């Protein structure tokens, strides 16, 4: 059964305990930052920060809103990173997490370019750098525990469970409180669906979510890759055929030339 | 005895200095990480190295498979004299790509993982396998030049070995090698385009299209002869081997057909996608598109369609320069300039990024210079006739 997390922005209080729990569990170092004038810190995710709460101040329906949203790897159902990865170091598991095997990675960073959410990050300051991103606490999940961020969340803004049950739960919340939420479960269909699902009181594009189609990002590349074997065989066969024809023509040309010469001699 | 017109002391000295200058960032990279020698970031993980060394490098090395095909498969003996220099530069081009990747990769010592951990869905995996195999094919295709020379040398250990044997082996498998080279090139030249199909959100719609692999292949085939014209004109200046104008104009004649097809496909594709209007509305990025098309595609088509220009060495040379410019701009557009960054990031290549690429090109030029000096490259026809 594929696991997921439902994040409800109306329940989040922006305490950032999830950020701390994530750093603690993954043994990530602190980063030196400067005061940006908001409660947001650090300014963005990095190889040492897998999750971050964004704070957005905006006007919605004539009212001031302070909306939080939690950023981390979305653990796509059809991840661009896993399709891109040259050595298959990134894999979408049946249980939900997109896992990363640093024993395979060569550090090409194609996953970073191919991710529609801009999630995988790189250790730019290390001589032996790896890719880093949220693991969905696959190790904890394997031991029957919830992800560290979910466990620590004091308000229940994060709910861990089976993905399809969470979608049903999200639908129910929208139906029960139609004024509270926009009628959109972000992650249900985006780029083929993601393990992480979001509910928000304001349109998602206004709090920094990319507007994405429901087609997986991999779809065109997959079609092109399917053409590889026939193209390989086709081109090789065509070239061999052309070579044969050209050689044959040249031989015929030579023979014809010789015959003409002989005819001339006879004359 | 072959004669050398110039020994190029100043030229090789400058090239040597550039190579040494490129070594400094390579040392720093292994102490302080990639961030210390580049302006790459989480927002722009692929930069100058990928655009220039990989995307331009592989495309500009297309002269190897196009010329090998023309000479050995299509039987156009006229171009035999340019096939060997083309194969040499292609071989060096691919070595350069691999060397550049050793700098760009986070874990270059694990580059061989691509051979044992297969992800057959990854376009990059396909590119890697093709590039590796094709580099080996190019080495074999070029090896007769080395064996020929070794068989002539009267040096202590070397003369004991009969270098005619490997030469005969290579000659026997030459046609299968050339066919393999063409098939592999078709695949990875186009797959470099497939790699960008993974970015439907970040690559600008003026460039993003499902037919990108085909456009990549066509533009590579068009730039193949252009690169051969460019290189042979330059090596003509430096080494003094004059190439028949007949050969140059013949190569130039093919370019308008391929570029024409390329342009047609590009326009029809935009039309079908309903995005043709973007070439006027998508300011300012459309300026890059227009520069690419007008200077790099339309102008060379017009120029090389005129017999008077094809008969002039200068005309053919400068038309090829335009084709090469167009291709380089196209590859920079799709892999950098028209490819979106994560919000809040900026990128302009660090001088050390450029220094490394320049050093690699200088490496290749030095090897070309050595090859012309010690092997039969340009006067290859005479060597065959002997």
HADDOCK unambig.tbl for C-alpha pairs under 7 A between the chains (distance, minus, plus):
assign (segid A and resid 80 and name CA) (segid B and resid 198 and name CA) 6.86 0.50 0.50
assign (segid A and resid 83 and name CA) (segid B and resid 121 and name CA) 5.83 0.50 0.50
assign (segid A and resid 83 and name CA) (segid B and resid 122 and name CA) 5.45 0.50 0.50
assign (segid A and resid 84 and name CA) (segid B and resid 122 and name CA) 4.78 0.50 0.50
assign (segid A and resid 84 and name CA) (segid B and resid 123 and name CA) 6.81 0.50 0.50
assign (segid A and resid 84 and name CA) (segid B and resid 124 and name CA) 6.91 0.50 0.50
assign (segid A and resid 85 and name CA) (segid B and resid 122 and name CA) 6.07 0.50 0.50
assign (segid A and resid 86 and name CA) (segid B and resid 114 and name CA) 6.56 0.50 0.50
assign (segid A and resid 86 and name CA) (segid B and resid 119 and name CA) 5.81 0.50 0.50
assign (segid A and resid 86 and name CA) (segid B and resid 122 and name CA) 5.60 0.50 0.50
assign (segid A and resid 86 and name CA) (segid B and resid 124 and name CA) 5.59 0.50 0.50
assign (segid A and resid 86 and name CA) (segid B and resid 125 and name CA) 4.63 0.50 0.50
assign (segid A and resid 87 and name CA) (segid B and resid 113 and name CA) 6.64 0.50 0.50
assign (segid A and resid 87 and name CA) (segid B and resid 114 and name CA) 5.56 0.50 0.50
assign (segid A and resid 87 and name CA) (segid B and resid 117 and name CA) 4.93 0.50 0.50
assign (segid A and resid 87 and name CA) (segid B and resid 118 and name CA) 5.45 0.50 0.50
assign (segid A and resid 87 and name CA) (segid B and resid 119 and name CA) 5.39 0.50 0.50
assign (segid A and resid 88 and name CA) (segid B and resid 117 and name CA) 6.72 0.50 0.50
assign (segid A and resid 88 and name CA) (segid B and resid 118 and name CA) 6.63 0.50 0.50
assign (segid A and resid 88 and name CA) (segid B and resid 119 and name CA) 5.05 0.50 0.50
assign (segid A and resid 104 and name CA) (segid B and resid 113 and name CA) 6.55 0.50 0.50
assign (segid A and resid 106 and name CA) (segid B and resid 105 and name CA) 6.54 0.50 0.50
assign (segid A and resid 106 and name CA) (segid B and resid 106 and name CA) 6.21 0.50 0.50
assign (segid A and resid 106 and name CA) (segid B and resid 107 and name CA) 4.72 0.50 0.50
assign (segid A and resid 106 and name CA) (segid B and resid 108 and name CA) 6.43 0.50 0.50
assign (segid A and resid 106 and name CA) (segid B and resid 110 and name CA) 5.50 0.50 0.50
assign (segid A and resid 106 and name CA) (segid B and resid 111 and name CA) 5.99 0.50 0.50
assign (segid A and resid 107 and name CA) (segid B and resid 105 and name CA) 5.10 0.50 0.50
assign (segid A and resid 107 and name CA) (segid B and resid 106 and name CA) 3.98 0.50 0.50
assign (segid A and resid 107 and name CA) (segid B and resid 107 and name CA) 5.22 0.50 0.50
assign (segid A and resid 108 and name CA) (segid B and resid 105 and name CA) 5.01 0.50 0.50
assign (segid A and resid 108 and name CA) (segid B and resid 106 and name CA) 6.36 0.50 0.50
assign (segid A and resid 109 and name CA) (segid B and resid 45 and name CA) 6.37 0.50 0.50
assign (segid A and resid 112 and name CA) (segid B and resid 45 and name CA) 6.66 0.50 0.50
assign (segid A and resid 113 and name CA) (segid B and resid 45 and name CA) 6.71 0.50 0.50
assign (segid A and resid 114 and name CA) (segid B and resid 198 and name CA) 5.65 0.50 0.50
assign (segid A and resid 114 and name CA) (segid B and resid 199 and name CA) 5.67 0.50 0.50
assign (segid A and resid 116 and name CA) (segid B and resid 201 and name CA) 6.82 0.50 0.50
assign (segid A and resid 118 and name CA) (segid B and resid 342 and name CA) 6.34 0.50 0.50
assign (segid A and resid 121 and name CA) (segid B and resid 42 and name CA) 5.52 0.50 0.50
assign (segid A and resid 122 and name CA) (segid B and resid 42 and name CA) 6.40 0.50 0.50
assign (segid A and resid 124 and name CA) (segid B and resid 33 and name CA) 5.82 0.50 0.50
assign (segid A and resid 124 and name CA) (segid B and resid 34 and name CA) 5.38 0.50 0.50
assign (segid A and resid 124 and name CA) (segid B and resid 35 and name CA) 4.55 0.50 0.50
assign (segid A and resid 125 and name CA) (segid B and resid 32 and name CA) 6.03 0.50 0.50
assign (segid A and resid 125 and name CA) (segid B and resid 33 and name CA) 4.78 0.50 0.50
assign (segid A and resid 125 and name CA) (segid B and resid 34 and name CA) 6.58 0.50 0.50
assign (segid A and resid 125 and name CA) (segid B and resid 35 and name CA) 5.48 0.50 0.50
assign (segid A and resid 125 and name CA) (segid B and resid 36 and name CA) 6.98 0.50 0.50
assign (segid A and resid 126 and name CA) (segid B and resid 32 and name CA) 6.04 0.50 0.50
assign (segid A and resid 126 and name CA) (segid B and resid 33 and name CA) 4.47 0.50 0.50
assign (segid A and resid 127 and name CA) (segid B and resid 29 and name CA) 6.62 0.50 0.50
assign (segid A and resid 127 and name CA) (segid B and resid 30 and name CA) 5.02 0.50 0.50
assign (segid A and resid 127 and name CA) (segid B and resid 31 and name CA) 5.67 0.50 0.50
assign (segid A and resid 127 and name CA) (segid B and resid 32 and name CA) 5.63 0.50 0.50
assign (segid A and resid 127 and name CA) (segid B and resid 33 and name CA) 4.08 0.50 0.50
assign (segid A and resid 128 and name CA) (segid B and resid 106 and name CA) 6.64 0.50 0.50
assign (segid A and resid 128 and name CA) (segid B and resid 107 and name CA) 6.46 0.50 0.50
assign (segid A and resid 129 and name CA) (segid B and resid 106 and name CA) 5.47 0.50 0.50
assign (segid A and resid 129 and name CA) (segid B and resid 107 and name CA) 6.90 0.50 0.50
assign (segid A and resid 130 and name CA) (segid B and resid 106 and name CA) 6.80 0.50 0.50
assign (segid A and resid 217 and name CA) (segid B and resid 198 and name CA) 5.88 0.50 0.50
assign (segid A and resid 217 and name CA) (segid B and resid 199 and name CA) 6.90 0.50 0.50
assign (segid A and resid 217 and name CA) (segid B and resid 200 and name CA) 6.46 0.50 0.50
assign (segid A and resid 218 and name CA) (segid B and resid 198 and name CA) 5.59 0.50 0.50
assign (segid A and resid 220 and name CA) (segid B and resid 197 and name CA) 5.98 0.50 0.50
assign (segid A and resid 220 and name CA) (segid B and resid 210 and name CA) 5.98 0.50 0.50
assign (segid A and resid 221 and name CA) (segid B and resid 194 and name CA) 5.58 0.50 0.50
assign (segid A and resid 221 and name CA) (segid B and resid 197 and name CA) 5.22 0.50 0.50
assign (segid A and resid 221 and name CA) (segid B and resid 198 and name CA) 5.93 0.50 0.50
assign (segid A and resid 224 and name CA) (segid B and resid 194 and name CA) 6.45 0.50 0.50
assign (segid A and resid 225 and name CA) (segid B and resid 121 and name CA) 6.90 0.50 0.50
assign (segid A and resid 225 and name CA) (segid B and resid 123 and name CA) 6.81 0.50 0.50
assign (segid A and resid 228 and name CA) (segid B and resid 187 and name CA) 6.85 0.50 0.50
assign (segid A and resid 232 and name CA) (segid B and resid 183 and name CA) 5.70 0.50 0.50
assign (segid A and resid 232 and name CA) (segid B and resid 187 and name CA) 6.91 0.50 0.50
assign (segid A and resid 235 and name CA) (segid B and resid 183 and name CA) 5.55 0.50 0.50
assign (segid A and resid 236 and name CA) (segid B and resid 179 and name CA) 5.94 0.50 0.50
assign (segid A and resid 236 and name CA) (segid B and resid 180 and name CA) 6.83 0.50 0.50
assign (segid A and resid 236 and name CA) (segid B and resid 183 and name CA) 5.61 0.50 0.50
assign (segid A and resid 239 and name CA) (segid B and resid 73 and name CA) 6.77 0.50 0.50
assign (segid A and resid 239 and name CA) (segid B and resid 179 and name CA) 6.19 0.50 0.50
assign (segid A and resid 240 and name CA) (segid B and resid 179 and name CA) 6.98 0.50 0.50
assign (segid A and resid 242 and name CA) (segid B and resid 73 and name CA) 6.67 0.50 0.50
assign (segid A and resid 242 and name CA) (segid B and resid 74 and name CA) 6.86 0.50 0.50
assign (segid A and resid 243 and name CA) (segid B and resid 73 and name CA) 4.70 0.50 0.50
assign (segid A and resid 243 and name CA) (segid B and resid 74 and name CA) 6.27 0.50 0.50
assign (segid A and resid 246 and name CA) (segid B and resid 74 and name CA) 6.29 0.50 0.50
assign (segid A and resid 246 and name CA) (segid B and resid 75 and name CA) 6.55 0.50 0.50
